[in-house]
Amino acid sequence: MQKQKVILVTGGNRGLGLETCRQLAAMGHRVLLGGRDLEAATEAAQALAADMVEGVRLDVTSPSDIDALVRHIDQKYGRLDALVNNAGIMIDGDLGHSTSIRVADIDAVERTLRVNTLGPMMLINAMLPLMERVDDARIVNISSGMGQLSDMGGNYPGYRLSKTALNAMTRIYAAELDPARFRVNAVCPGWVRTDMGGSNAELSPEEGVDTAIWLATSDDATRSGGFFRKRKPIDW
């Protein structure tokens, strides 16, 4: 029987994050469902499994939110087994702006980098002392094929740059953290039917979160430092 883990999922009150929380709780893990709005996070947690999922306030760009959550996890659970960095935004083209890098909205690019890349970095650094208390800690960064240098296309510069940087960050942490105690990996969920992916996407949320859950929980999951889609390594 698999050991019960304490797992934090950011952006957990909708889409892929919500489905990740649902499946982790069904597996018997203690799940912290992070959301920028505490009421929304709490309602989502209670709708899933009030005894297994706890809604917590977490804006990944807010140092005060992060510090408060570290203290809460330390006092209530004493450790953190896994962190799923799922929170992300895709705002290139908002307000009718073009998505071309030639006329990029620099404010939108900077905001995207803060949420999609710098937020996860701040959160990882803050959570490391809690994760160092376990023997097999997992960090799963939800990335995208739009961040693959091997298949890079045009448009959506903020989102593409943020995910490419997130992939680089994954490799850096994998290199710096003890591979005997940490597994740090990135995931491309694929094209999933969420608010971001749209209704025509090919995958259901249940299918889209499979690889992230595998990396966060499975004893058979791969070693540190990879980029995965459908449980198979893909090019950076």
Residue, then its C-alpha position, 0 to 999 in steps of 0.5 A: m500500500q502506498k504511503q499517504k503523502v502531503i501534496l500541495v497543488t497550486g491553481g487547484n480550484r479549477g481545470l487541471g489543478l482541480e482534477t489533480c486534487r480530485q484524483l490525489a484525494a481519491m488515492g488517499h493523499r492529503v491535498l492542499l488545494g491552493g487558490r488566490d481566493l480562499e473562499a473559492a479554494t475552500e469551496a472547491a476542496q469541500a466539494l471534492a473531499a472535505d476530509m482529504v482536501e484542504g483549501v488554502r490561500l495562495d497567490v504564487t506571486s505573493p511572498s506573504d501568502i507563501d510564507a503564511l502557507v509554509r508556517h501552516i504546513d509546518q504546524k499542521y503536517g510537519r512536512l511536504d511530500a510533493l509540490v505540483n506547480n500548476a497555477g498559470i496564466m495565458i494572457d497574450g492577446d488579452l484586450g484585443h492585442s495581437t499575439s505576435i512578439r513583434v508588437a508584444d505587450i511587455d506588461a503582459v509578458e512580465r506578468t506572465l513570467r511572474v506567475n508562470t516562472l518566478g512564482p514557482m521558483m519562489l514557492i519551491n525555495a520556500m517549501l524546500p525546508l519542509m520537503e527536505r524532511v521526507d526521503d522521496a520529495r517530488i516537484v512537478n512543474i506543469s509546462s507546455g509543448m509551447g515551451q519546447l525549443s525543439d518545436m517552437g512556433g510563433n505568437y503567444p510570446g509571454y506564455r512561450l517564454s514563461k514555459t521555456a524558462l520553467n523548463a530551464m528552471t526544472r533542469i536547474y533544480a534537478a541538478e542542484l537538489d540531491p537526486a537520491r531525495f528529490r525528483v524534479n520534472a516538467v510535464c506537458p499535459g497535452w491539449v486539454r479541455t479546460d478554460m485555457g485549452g477550449s472545448n475542442a481540445e483532444l484530451s479530457p482533464e482526467e487524461g491531462v493530469d495522468t502524467a503529473i500524478w504519476l510523477a508526484t506519487s508513483d514509486d515507479a516514476t522516473r528519475s529527476g530532470g525530465f520533460f514528459r507527456k503521456r508518461k514518456p520523455i519528450d524533447w526540450 
